């Protein structure tokens, strides 16, 4: 201590200048120490800055680095800055956020979509969907790129689905019900029944009922038709299967009843048949001469009408079996009225080629012809007679007719097809045969031909002064 005191007294005049120099040296060292190196990272690019600044803002000013509104600065705020450190600036970007309700512009340095949505008080749920520039992304992965960003938020909608009485709830962000069911792996077949159209837009509180189709068998008579239907009543099931009830048809169970658990439906085909029975009362015809009608033809002057008594009854059948019949109802439908026919008396002379010969005639009729000869008169075996009622010899050309014809037509010239020329000169023939006339064709024994068949007989001109308008029956 004594030595120190002695030293200070001896050098007292140099003490103050030396202290001043030491202070200056300390301040110089302090100023040199404040020129520290700092790293400023702007948008991922590092910038080296040496600055004596004591605050972050001073470092940025020293480096000529501006911080814009919305940029993210780390460390945040403007803290005191002494030791070398790293300053990070994340520049803000323009982001348009679209939600189902509105669209909001953001100018933010935040690059995590979930955080951007959180800034708008939008909470994400597992089934929500986030799209960036039209492409679905993970909302917790940072955005890339520096340009404009369109951020779309599509919240999942709760769909209440009731399938055959059981309730299911699922969430979907699809635009339509059909797409939501497909994404939820809910299959809907063409035969199923869906309470809403598949193109219905999704919205909050959507309640949808789905009825699965089931197998139904319809029996009608001996036939059966099976198919899938989601109907609840018998009538709806028949419509789905393309069946319809006709008239009085009915079903078991009834049309408005639910489809039975076993899916069996019976259709009873009902038919009604109206049976009308008729009892006819014949009428009679009166004949008068008609000079305007050709000989042997008949004209209708006044038509006759049959009287009719009718009865009607109704019969009902179910699947082909009679189940009901009402009492018959009878009435007279019409009264019988006699008619008037005209027999022709007008003679027309005609020509015709018969068996290669041209003949002129005024009447022709269809007759049944047989043949006879002198020994074929039925007088007994070996008994022959060649005389006729007219006195002429029996030979070819002699025509036998009934007595009443003979009395009116004796010796009239005729032509018989297949036989030739002849004259009515004997009494014979069998009369009426099956409503036709019967004549006998004469032959001699030498030229006899057997006849038994139908032919035509022509009455040749000249026309006699008198002739019967109607040929008499025998």
Residue pairs with C-beta under 8 A, 6 or more apart in sequence:
8 15
31 52
34 52
34 53
34 54
35 50
35 51
35 52
36 50
36 51
36 52
36 82
36 83
36 84
37 48
37 49
37 50
37 84
38 48
38 49
38 50
38 51
38 59
38 63
38 81
38 84
38 85
38 86
38 87
39 46
39 47
39 48
39 49
39 85
39 86
39 87
40 46
40 47
40 48
40 49
40 59
40 60
40 63
40 65
40 86
40 87
40 88
40 89
41 47
41 86
41 87
41 88
41 89
42 65
42 89
42 91
43 89
43 90
43 91
43 146
47 63
47 65
49 59
49 60
49 62
49 63
49 65
50 62
51 58
51 59
51 62
51 63
53 59
53 61
53 62
53 81
54 80
54 81
54 82
55 78
55 79
55 80
55 81
56 73
56 75
56 77
56 78
56 79
56 81
56 87
57 78
58 81
59 81
59 87
60 66
60 67
60 87
65 89
67 73
67 89
68 91
68 92
69 92
69 107
70 92
70 107
70 108
70 109
71 89
71 90
71 91
71 92
71 109
72 88
72 89
72 90
72 92
72 109
72 110
73 87
73 88
73 89
74 87
74 88
74 89
74 90
75 87
90 109
90 111
91 109
92 107
92 108
92 109
93 107
93 108
93 109
93 111
93 143
93 146
93 149
94 105
94 106
94 107
94 148
94 149
95 105
95 106
95 107
95 108
95 116
95 149
95 150
95 151
96 103
96 104
96 105
96 106
96 148
96 149
96 150
96 151
97 103
97 104
97 105
97 106
97 116
97 117
97 120
97 151
97 152
97 153
98 150
98 151
98 152
98 153
99 120
99 122
99 152
99 153
99 155
100 153
100 154
100 155
104 120
106 116
106 119
106 120
108 116
108 119
110 116
110 119
111 142
111 143
112 139
112 140
112 141
112 142
112 143
113 130
113 132
113 137
113 139
113 140
113 141
113 143
113 151
114 124
114 130
114 139
114 140
116 151
117 123
117 124
117 130
117 139
117 151
117 153
122 153
124 130
124 139
125 155
125 156
125 171
126 156
126 171
127 156
127 171
127 172
127 173
128 139
128 153
128 154
128 155
128 156
128 173
129 136
129 153
129 154
129 156
129 173
130 136
130 137
130 139
130 151
130 152
130 153
130 154
131 137
131 150
131 151
131 152
131 154
132 143
132 149
132 150
132 151
132 152
133 149
133 150
134 150
134 152
143 149
154 173
155 173
156 171
156 172
156 173
157 171
157 172
157 173
157 180
157 202
157 203
157 204
157 206
158 169
158 170
158 171
158 204
158 205
158 206
159 169
159 170
159 171
159 172
159 177
159 180
159 184
159 202
159 206
159 208
160 167
160 168
160 169
160 205
160 206
160 207
160 208
161 167
161 168
161 169
161 170
161 181
161 186
161 208
161 209
161 210
162 168
162 207
162 208
162 209
162 210
163 186
163 210
163 212
164 210
164 211
164 212
170 180
170 184
172 179
172 180
172 183
172 184
172 202
173 202
174 180
174 182
174 183
174 202
175 201
175 202
176 198
176 199
176 200
176 201
176 202
177 196
177 197
177 198
177 199
177 200
177 201
177 202
177 206
177 208
178 188
178 198
178 199
180 202
181 187
181 188
181 198
186 210
188 194
188 198
188 210
189 213
189 228
191 213
191 227
191 228
191 229
191 230
191 240
192 210
192 211
192 212
192 213
192 230
193 209
193 210
193 211
193 213
193 230
193 231
194 208
194 209
194 210
195 207
195 208
195 209
195 210
196 206
196 208
200 206
211 230
211 232
212 230
213 228
213 229
213 230
214 228
214 229
214 230
214 263
215 226
215 227
215 228
215 263
216 226
216 227
216 228
216 229
216 231
216 237
216 241
216 259
216 263
216 265
217 224
217 225
217 226
217 263
217 264
217 265
218 224
218 225
218 226
218 237
218 238
218 241
218 243
218 265
218 266
218 267
219 264
219 265
219 266
219 267
220 243
220 266
220 267
220 268
220 269
220 319
221 269
221 319
221 320
225 241
225 243
227 240
227 241
229 236
229 237
229 240
229 241
229 259
230 240
231 237
231 239
231 240
231 259
232 258
232 259
233 255
233 256
233 257
233 258
233 259
234 251
234 253
234 254
234 255
234 256
234 257
234 258
234 259
234 265
235 255
235 256
237 259
237 265
238 244
238 245
238 251
238 255
238 265
238 267
243 267
245 251
245 255
245 267
246 269
247 270
247 271
247 272
248 270
248 271
248 272
248 316
249 267
249 268
249 269
249 270
250 267
250 268
250 270
251 265
251 266
251 267
251 268
252 265
252 266
252 268
253 259
253 260
253 265
259 265
268 318
268 319
269 318
269 319
269 320
270 316
270 317
270 318
271 316
271 317
272 314
272 315
272 316
272 317
273 314
273 315
273 316
273 317
274 312
274 313
274 314
275 312
275 313
275 314
275 315
276 310
276 311
276 312
277 310
277 311
277 312
278 308
278 309
278 310
278 333
279 308
279 309
279 310
279 311
280 306
280 307
280 308
280 309
281 306
281 307
281 308
281 309
281 335
281 336
282 306
282 307
282 336
283 304
283 305
283 306
283 307
283 336
283 337
283 338
283 339
284 304
284 338
284 339
285 304
285 338
285 339
285 340
285 341
286 338
286 339
286 340
286 341
287 340
287 341
287 342
287 343
287 470
288 301
288 340
288 341
288 342
288 343
289 342
289 343
289 345
289 469
290 299
290 301
290 342
290 343
290 344
290 345
291 345
291 346
292 299
292 344
292 346
293 299
293 342
293 343
293 344
293 345
293 346
294 344
294 346
294 348
295 344
295 345
295 346
295 347
295 348
295 362
295 363
295 469
296 344
296 363
296 365
296 471
297 343
297 344
298 341
298 342
298 343
298 344
299 341
299 342
299 344
300 339
300 340
300 341
300 342
301 339
301 340
301 341
301 342
302 339
302 340
303 339
304 336
304 337
304 338
304 339
305 334
305 335
305 336
305 337
305 339
306 334
306 336
307 332
307 334
307 335
307 336
307 337
308 332
308 333
308 334
309 330
309 331
309 332
309 333
310 330
310 331
310 332
310 333
311 328
311 329
311 330
311 331
312 328
312 329
312 330
313 325
313 326
313 327
313 328
313 329
314 325
314 326
315 322
315 324
315 325
316 322
316 323
316 324
316 325
317 323
343 469
343 470
344 469
345 469
347 362
347 363
347 463
347 467
348 362
349 360
349 361
349 362
349 461
349 463
350 360
350 361
350 362
351 358
351 359
351 360
351 361
352 358
352 359
352 361
352 458
353 359
354 415
354 417
354 456
354 458
355 417
355 418
355 420
357 415
359 415
359 458
359 460
360 460
360 461
361 415
361 458
361 459
361 460
361 461
362 459
362 460
362 461
362 463
363 458
363 459
363 467
364 456
364 457
364 458
364 459
365 437
365 456
365 457
365 471
366 436
366 437
366 454
366 455
366 456
367 416
367 436
367 437
367 438
367 439
367 454
367 455
367 456
367 457
368 430
368 433
368 434
368 436
368 437
368 438
368 439
368 453
368 454
369 416
369 419
369 438
369 439
369 440
369 441
369 451
369 452
369 453
369 454
369 455
369 457
370 429
370 430
370 438
370 439
370 440
370 441
370 451
370 452
371 440
371 441
371 442
371 443
371 448
371 449
371 450
371 451
371 452
372 394
372 400
372 428
372 440
372 441
372 442
372 443
373 394
373 442
373 443
373 444
373 445
373 448
374 384
374 385
374 386
374 394
374 444
374 445
375 382
375 383
375 384
375 445
376 448
377 383
377 384
377 385
379 385
384 445
385 394
386 393
386 394
386 395
386 444
387 393
387 394
388 394
388 398
388 400
388 425
388 426
388 442
389 406
389 425
389 426
389 427
390 410
390 411
390 425
390 426
392 398
392 425
392 426
394 426
394 442
394 443
394 444
395 442
395 443
395 444
395 447
396 420
396 422
396 442
396 443
396 444
396 447
397 420
397 421
397 422
397 423
397 442
398 422
398 423
398 425
398 426
398 442
399 414
399 416
399 422
399 423
399 424
399 425
399 426
399 439
399 440
399 441
399 442
399 457
400 425
400 426
400 427
400 428
400 429
400 439
400 440
400 441
400 442
401 409
401 424
401 426
401 427
401 428
401 429
401 439
401 440
402 427
402 428
402 429
402 431
402 438
402 474
403 427
403 474
404 472
404 474
405 424
405 429
405 471
405 472
405 474
406 424
406 426
406 427
408 467
408 468
408 472
409 424
410 424
410 425
411 423
411 424
411 425
412 423
412 424
412 459
412 460
412 464
413 421
413 422
413 423
413 459
413 460
414 421
414 422
414 423
414 424
414 457
414 458
414 459
414 460
415 421
415 422
415 457
415 458
415 460
416 422
416 439
416 441
416 455
416 456
416 457
416 458
417 455
417 456
417 457
417 458
418 455
419 441
419 451
419 455
421 460
422 441
422 442
425 442
426 440
426 442
428 439
428 440
429 437
429 438
429 439
429 440
429 474
430 438
431 437
431 438
431 473
431 474
432 438
432 473
432 474
436 454
437 471
439 457
441 451
443 449
